[in-house]
Amino acid sequence: MQETSTKPYLLRALYEWCTDNGYTPHIAVRVDNRTRVPRQFVRDNEIVLNISFQATSQLQMGNDLIEFNARFSGKSHKIEVPVANVLAIYARENGQGMAFPVDAPAGGAADAVLSSEEEDVLDEVPAGNGEQGAAAGVEARDPDVAETGEGPGPNNGDDGGKGGRGHLKVVK
């Protein structure tokens, strides 16, 4: 029997940590043909999603799939994200969270495996000057669901007084 990945358990644990502490959990996602999100909000095959209780309904974080309903520009959408495509989960308010290497999709690894250079970028996410995009090119899509790049995030600002370094760490 194949061992279950720790990734979905870590995602659920960090989601719970965010909500218990009053933070807004966000996930950065690599979008491919298995990901169901409104394509007009996807940039460079990636999207950042607010998965807080207030931003979602019927959130289910399973071992293989994260599913929920969310509003983008006032229109409700059914969102489906394979756990394998989650790049990071973090608290919007302070940027604390965890980054993950993205698993290869079934049937082709050309665009799914992080290079060692990309893993190094994720492993040492520098705190920026308010611009998003340093770690894995994560960019904002919609102010109701995705971040606008304002305030702390995985790459944009508040280092919590910890020497100017981000808080995300690659888990292999």
N, C-alpha and C positions, 0 to 999 in steps of 0.2 A: 504494500500500500504506500502511495506517495505521501510524503509529509506535507502538511498544510503550511503555506507561507505565513510568516509572522506579520507581513505588511497589513492585512486587513485588521488584525488585532491592534497593531500600533496606531492605525488610523482612528479606530473607534476609541482607543484610550486617549489620544490627543484631542479628539473631538470632545470627549467628556471633560477633560482637563480644561479646555477652553471655556466650555459652558459653565462648569462649576466655578470658575474664576471671573465670570462676567465678560469674557472676551468673545470676539466674533471669529469663528473658525472659517478659514478659506482653504480651498484646495486649488493647486495649480495642476492642470491636466494637459497631457499630450493628446491631441485630437486625431483620430484615424477613422476608418470606416466602421469600427465597432462602437464608436462614441456617438451618443445621440445628444447633441446640443444645437442651439440655433447657430447655423454656420455664419451668419452675418456678424457675429460677435467673436469669431475665431480669427486670431492673427498669428501668422507663422506656425500654423498647426497647433496652437496652444490657446488655452483660456484659463482664467482665474474665476472660480465660483465661490460665492458666499454660501456656506451650507449651514448657517445659523438657523435656529428654530423659527425666527421671525422672517427669514428669507425663503424658507422652504415649507412644503407640506408633504406629508407622507414619506419622510426621509427614511430610507432603509439602507443601512451600510452592511451588506453581506460580505462573504468571503471572496466572491468573484465580481460583484457588481454593486455600485452605489447608485441608487435610484431615488428620485424625488421630483416633485413639481415645483416650478419656480416661474416668476414673472420676469420677462425681458421686455422693456419698453411698453409695459402695461398688458402684454399678452402672455397667457399661461402656456408653459411648455413642459412636456415630460422629458426629464433629463436622465440619461443612462450613461454612466462612466465605468468602464472596466477598472477594477482595482489596479490591474497591471499598468494602467495608463496614468496613474496619479504620480506626479513629479514631486509634490510637497504638500504638507498641511501645516498651517501656521495661524497664529492669532494676529488679526489685523492691527490691534492696538500696540503690540510690542514686538512683533516679528518672530516671537519664539515659536519653534516648531521643528519639523524634521523634513529633510529632503530624501528622496528615494531614487535609485536608478530605475529606469523604465524597462520592464520586461519586454522581450521580443514577442511580437504578435505571432500567432499560429500561421504558418505558411510564408513568412518572409521577415527577415531581420534587418533589411536594408535601412529602414528609417526608424527602427524602434530601439536599438541598443545605443546607449550613451557611449561616446568615445571616452578614452581615458582623460582627454583634455576636458570634456564636458563634466565628467565626474569630479575632476579637480576643481572646476568652477563651482559646482554644487557643494563640494566638501569645504570650501573656503569662501563662503558668500560674503563679500565685503559690504559693509554698510555704505549706502550711496548718499547722494545729495537730494533725494526726492524723486529721482528718475528710476522707474522700474525697468527691468529687463536684463540685469546682469546674470542672474542664475537661470539658465535654460531659456532665456528670452521671454519670460513671463510678462505679459502685458495686460492691461485692463480692457474690458469689453463693454460693460454696462454698469452704470452707477447703482442700479437696484440689485444687481446680483454679483457683479465683479467690481473690484476696486478701481478707483480712478487714478491711482498712483500717488495720491495725497496721503500724507501721514506714514506711520511705520508699516512695514511689510517685510517680506523676506529680503528685499534689496534696497529699501528706501527709507533709511533714516535711523530711527531710534535704536542705538546699540545697547541700551540699558546700562550704559556706563561700563561696558566690558571691553574697552580697548578698541573700539571701532570695528569690531568683527560682527558679522551676522550670527544668528542663532541656529541656522539650519545645519543639519549634519546628514551625510549620506549613510544610509543603512544598507549593507549588502547582504 
